[in-house]
């Protein structure tokens, strides 16, 4: 599945209707969560049935499309199931107990309640009176069938309203093999370093915009709560944060596409970002680097272009020598790898080489005749010279023709 997003053009009354639909979806999600807390043994289907009860009890809830109400119940259940999974896996620390939503920004429709009038116009037919919305974007929805669209989301952001289409279809492109493989180690000094020592600079979007963000935050804090000036200041601050997040995404998408198209095998490190950000000295820089977002796009383009992407465990990739394999312990401040064998490399380059080696070793062999236990390879076992050739002991499968 993949998502196409368009900006929405509508009248003020329609924007207010979208806000009303978002608040209703938030209300249904919170009510379903409360119902689960108050009643033992409630499952996913009970929450879906509870949506019908809410539509009878609250008139504004009945105005929202029935499948949109079910989608809100599914959102509540997803937070519950995530909590159960963390408990079963015995995750250390907080398990993520479901919380009530205070500021929701989206409402989701399934296959009903909306209709595409043309590739640039969509009509919502529920009683929220959203009506017909114009879509602004470069994508052409006429290329896809309407049955391929599984979900439609209306999203409110700092700079306007957007409509997302979740499509269930494969998008693949044929790309000529490049005959290259690459090992990637991400970092903070440089965004990533490959096994050949090539580096990509870390853009540090947050750090570059931090001065402006602080100024906007100070202006917001000086405004009187509840005033229109405070609302305007809050909007300007939200737009600044939105710009930074879009810069990160644009950088990750373009870089990941370039890496995947240029290589047939991409080995990357499988980092646990949740554990890394526990270091309060580096948490802001790690979040600003957006390594996980880069990895997600690497895997997406790997599927799209038919390339191999491998996530390698990070254990000892920086400590082991890429030349002799000996463990050379070093702190984070040590940026050069020096081994007794004479290998002197940049720390990240040494790690990238180890990542590539691990990645290639985990790919394995598929469908190989010799690796099938029924098809052993090897030379004939020698016997005495007087024994006839047909009595020789051979290592072939019994079904193989006799020599």
N, C-alpha and C positions, 0 to 999 in steps of 0.2 A: 504494500500500500504506500501511496505517497500523497502529498497535500499540495493543492494549488490555492493560492491566496489572491484575492482581489480587494481593492478599496471600494467602499460603498459610497454612492452619491444619492442623497435623499433629501426630503424636506425636514424641517424641525420637528413636525408632528410625528414623522416616521422614526426619527432618532429617539424621541421620547417613548415610542412604542417598543423599540428595541431595548431600551433601558428597563422598561416594565417587564418584558419577557425575561431579561437577565435576572432581575430581582425575584421573579416567580420561580425560576429554575433554582436559584439559591435557596429560597424558602422550602421548596420540595426536598432538596438534598438535605438540608438541616433537619427537617421533620422526619425524614427516613432514618437519619442517624440517631435522632432522639428515640424513635420507635425501636431501633435495635438495642439501644442502651437500656430501655425500660423493660424489654421482653427477652427472655432467655431462649436461645435456639432459633432465632430469626435467621433466615437464609436469603439468598438473592431473589428468589421467586416471591417470598413474602413481602419484600420491599416493593417489588413491581406491582403486586396486588394492592399494597397500601396506597399507591398513587391514585387508584380509583376512589378510595375512601376520601382522600384529600380533595379530589375534584368535586365530590358531593358536599363536603363540609365548607369549602371556600370557593366562592364564585370566581375570584381572580385566578385561582388555580385551574378551574375548568376551562378558562379562556385559552390556556396554552395547549398546544397540540398534544395528543395522548402519548405519542412516541417521544416527544420532547420531555414529557414528564418521566417516562421510563428511562430516558438517557440520564436524567438528573439522579434517579434512583441508582442507576448503574455507577455513577460517579461516587455516590455514597458507599456502595458496596466495594468499589475498587480500593478505597481507603481502608475499609474494614479488612478485606482480604490481605492487603499488604501488611497490616498489623498482625494478622494471624500467621502469615508466612515468616515474619521476623521472630515471632515467638517460637515457632516450630524449629527454625534454624538456630535458635538461641543466640541471637545477635547481641553483642556486648553493648551495654548502655541502654539508652531509650529505644523502645520498640516502635515508636510512632503511633501512639494511640490516636484514633480519629478525632479531629477537631472540627468545630463548627466554622463555617465560612462567614466572614463578615463583609468582604469586598470581592464579590465574584465579578468577572469581566466577560463571561461568554455564556451562550445558550446553544445547545446542540439539538439538531433535528436529525431524525433517521431518514426513512425513505418516503415519508408522507409529510404533509403540511407545507410543502414547497413545490414549485414547478419552474423549470427553465423555459422562458418564453422564447429566448434566442441566446446565442453564446455570450451576450453581454447584458442580459436582463433576467432577473429572478423574481418570482412572485411568491409571497407567503400568504397562505389561505386560512390560517387559524384566526381566532377571535381577538387576538392582540392588535389586529389592524395595522400590521407592519406594511402590508401592501407590496407594491412593485418597486424594486431597487435596481439602480443602474450599477454595473460592475466596471471598474477601471483596472486594466491590467493587460499584459502582453500575451498571456496564455489564451489559447483558443479552445474553449470547451466543446465546440462543435466537432472536434476530432475524436471525442470520447462519446460513448453511448450513455444515456441517462441511467441505465441499469448498473453501470460501473460506479456510479456515485453512491457511496454507502452512508455518508454522513455529511451534513451541512452545518457549519458553525458560524454564528454571528459573534464577533469579538469587538470589544471596546478598548481602544488604546488611547494614549495621550494625544495623538495627532489625528484621531478620527475613528471611524468604524470600518471593520473589515469582514469579508465573507470568505470562509475556507471551505473547500471541497475535498473530502477524503475519498480517493479513488482506489478501487481494488482491481488493479491490472498491472501487468508487468511492462516496464519500459526498459528495453535493452538496446544497446548499440553495438554494432560490430566494429571493433578496433583492431588494427593490425598489431600482431605481437611485436614488442620492442626488443625482446631478448635480454631484458635487464631485470635485476632484482635489487631491492633496497632495504636496508635496515635503518630504522628511525628511532632516535632517542630524544624525547622532548626535554626542555629545560627552561630556566628563567632568563639566563644571560642571553641565549639565543632560543628562538621558538623550537627549532629542532635541528639536530645534527645527524647526517647520514653516515653510512659506513665508509665513505670516501673522504670524509672531513668537510663536506659542503655544509654551510650553515645558512639558516634563514633567520633574520633578525626578529626579535620579539617586538610587535608593534606597540604594546603597552598603551592601549587606548584609554583605560581608566586613569592612568598616571598623567597622561597628557591633558586630560580634561578635568583633573581633580581641582585645579585652581578655580575654574569656572563653576564647578559643582558646589564648592564651598561658599562662593559668593552668592549663588542662588539660594543655598540653604540658609544663609544668614538673613537674606531678605525675607524668606518665608517665615522664619522664626520671629521676625519683628512685626509681622502683620497680625491684626486682631483676629482671634478665632471666630469663625462664622461669617467674616466679611467677604465681600466680592474680591477685594484686593488680595486677600489670602488665597482665595480660589485661583486667581490668575497666577500668583507666584507659584502655587503648587503645580499648576499646569506647565509653567515654564521649566520647573525642575524635572517634572516627569518626562518632558520632551527631550531634555538633555540626557537623561538616563537611557531613554529609548534609542537615541542616536548612537550611544556607545554600544549597546547590545547589538544593534544592526551592523555596526562596523566590525564587531567581532565575528558575527555570522558571515558577513561578506568575505572577510579575510579567510575564515576556515573553509568556506565552500570553494573559493577560487584556488586556494593552495592544495586542498585535497583532490580536486579534479585534475590539477596539473600533475600531482604525484602519481595518481592512479593511471592516467593516460600514458605516462612516460615509463612505467614499469609493469612487469607481468606479475611479480611477487612482491608484496609489501609486508615486511615484518615490523610490528610496532610493539611497544611495551604496554602491558595490561596493568595500568596504574589504578589504585583505589583512591580516587580523589577525596572521598569522604574521610579517609584516615589522614591524608596529607594536610588537609586544611585545619586539623587540630593543632598544628604548629601556628600559634598566633602571630609569630614574626613573619611568616611567609604566606599566610592565608589569603590576604588581599591580592598579592602578586600571582598566586596560583589560580585564584578565581578569575583574575583578569586575563590570564593566558588562555583559558578555555580549551584545555587539552582534550577534555571529554567530547566537546562539540566537534573538534577536529577529527577525533577517532570515529565518531558516528558518521561523519560525511565520508571518511575513507572507506568505511564498510559499505555505505550506500552506493558510492561510485564503483566499488569493487564488484558489487552485484550487477550494476547497470552495464559496465563495460566487460564483464566476464573475467575479471582479474582475481588473483588469490590474495586475501588479506589474512594475516596471522597475528593474533594477540599473544605475546610471549610473557610469561611470569617475570617480574622484575628482579627476582632473587639473584643477588650476586652479579648482576650484569655490569655494574660499575666497579665491583671489587676484583673480579676475576681478570687475569691477563688474557687478552685476545690472542696472544702469540703462543704462550706455553700453558695457560690454564691455571697458573698459580694464583692463590688469593693474595691480593695486595690491599690491605686495609687502608682507607683514607677517609677523612672527614669531608663534609660538604664544601669547606673552604679550599680544599686541595683540588685544583682544576687540571692538574697534569698527572697522567698515569706513568709511573716509572717502575719498571720491573728489573729483577736481577738478571733476566735473560737479555737485557739490553733494549727492550721495547720501551720507547718513549712516545706517548701519544697524548692528545687532548683527552680529557676524562670522558667527555660525551662521545667522541669518536670511538674510543675503546668500547664503551657500552653499546654503541650502535653495531659494531662488528659482532659482539657477543649476541645481541638480539637477532641479527641476521642468521648467525650459526644455529641458534636455538630454533628459529623459525623454520629453517630449511630441514632441520632434523625432525621436526614434528609433523611435517607435511606427509611423510610416509610414502608408501607405494600401494596403488590400488589396481586390482585386477591383474597382477603379475603372476605368470605361470609358476615361476620358481618359488614364490613365497607361499603357495598353497601347500599345506602339509601333506596332501595326497600326491603332490608332484615334487618329490625331493630331487635336488640336484647333487651331483658328485661323480667321481670316477668309479669305474668298476672295481670291486674288491678283488685283490689278487689271490689266486689259488695256485696249487702245484702245477707244474708244467705239463704233467701227464693227464690232467683232467681235461676232458673235451670242452670246447668253447661253449656249448649249449648249457653246461652245468655251472658256468661262472655265476657268482653272486653279484647281482647288479642292484643299483639303487633306484631304479625306475619304478613307477607305479605298476601294480600287478596287471592293470588293464593295458599297459604299454605292450606293443608287439615284441616278441622275443627276438633276440639278435641271432 
